Amino acid sequence: MTVASAPAPPRSTPFARSRTWRRLRRHPGAAIGGMVVLVFVALALLAPLIAPHDPIKPNWLAVRGAPTAIYLMGTDELGRDVFSRVLWGTRASLAAGVISVGIALLIGVPLGLIAGYYGRWIDSVISRCTEALLACPFLILAIALAAFLGPSLTNAMIAIGLSAAPIFVRLSRGQVLAVKTEDYVEGAKAVGAGDMRIILRYILPNIFPPILVQATITVAAAIIAEASLSFLGLGQQPPDPSWGSMLNTAKNFIVQAPWMAVWPGLAIFVIVFGFNILGDGLRDALDPREH
């Protein structure tokens, strides 16, 4: 007597992986975006070695100094090296982007899996709460939560993560609704596979690509949100460097010392551009409908 076994879920073969890699390599935007992100990650990790000056130590003899060989990007209102502060600010921005999106994934994906798989009243409750949160603009919700939690980088990351979680709830739920009707999921149910096994082995791996793409794009939005919160005084607190707080200070000296605003603003633009085009490239490479 033989015992029926659950059908194996679709797995990525070496051929499929190589085809995805070729698609990714053919997308120049993805390559450029990946390089930009890697450069900023390297700058964040090597900031203690690369930064030529202490980012928080003032120099009263070089207040609002123009760029020179000693101060490559000039100095701020306290004589601090802008280049060093931009380098150290990279750490705060990347940490805020990655950690806050991690929080959103930890909250949003399980809720989306539960809502999409079980349906009925569980789906109704989760969906209605998600829609209520999505009705409030992402940045406004993040500002409100950060103001409630108190000004700090940690609280800003929590606020951004909670604000982004509904995006992943809705995405995960929609993907689960499409995948759970596939033959391999129905076959697993027919042979008695448990709900947890079906969700973790059969559903989650097959909804991972769109979640990865959304996470990459959301990191860019989280970096902008962290800069906005720091600009408003709700994120990284002085004297620790943050691109948003640097812009907040620079607005008072935009005529006398424009370099104080140019470099942190340019850093935000470049890293957000990198994450966005990287996400676009991943979407093209991982979309099975693309040829």
C-alpha positions, 0 to 999 in steps of 0.5 A: 500500500502506497501513501500519497505524498504532497506534490512538490512546489515549483522550484527555481531550477539552475536554468530559471536562475540563469535566465533571471540573471541574464534578464537582470544583466540586460537591464542597465538600470538595474546594474546602475542602481545596484552599483549606486546602492553598493557604493553607499553601503560601502561608504556607510561601512567605511565612514570611520576610515574615510571621513577626514574629520570628526563629524560632530567636532566644531571648528570655530575658525572655519565656520561656513567655509567654502570647499577647499582641499582640507574641507572637500565639501565645505563646512557648516555653521559650526565649522564641522566638515560637511563631507564627514557629516554626509558620510556618517549620515549615510549610516543613519539613512541606510539603517532607517531604510533597511530596518524600517522596511524589515519591520514592515515586512515582519508585520505586513507579510504574516498578516497578508498571508493569514488574510489571503489564506484563511479569508472569511471574517479574518480577511475582512477584519485585516483588510478593513484595518489595512484600508483605513491605514492606507487612507492616510498618506504614508508620510503623514502617518509616519510623522504622526507616529514619530511625534507620538513616540518621541524624537529619535532615530529608533522611534523614527524607524519604528514609525516608518515601519508601522506606516509601511506595513499596510502596503505589504499586507495588501500586496501579500494578501493579493498574491496569496489569493492568486497562488492558493488556487494553483494545482500544487496547493490544492494537491497539498491540501488533498493529501492532508498537508497542514496549513502552516506547511502549505503557507511556508513551503508552497505559498510564501516562496512563490509570492516572494519575488513581488515582495522583494521588489516592493521592499526595494522600492519601499527602502527608497521611500523610507529614506525620504521619510527619515530625512523628512522626519529629521528635517522636522526634528523627529528623527536623528537628533543633533549633533549626530549627523543626518541628511535631513537635519543637515538640510534643516540647518542649511535652509538658514544659510542657503545664500551664504553657504549653499554647499551646506544644502547641496551635498546632503540633498544630492546624496538623498537624490542619488541613493533614492534614484539607485533604489528605485531603478534597482527595484524596477530592474528586479521587477523586470527580471523576476516577472515571469510574464517578461520574455 
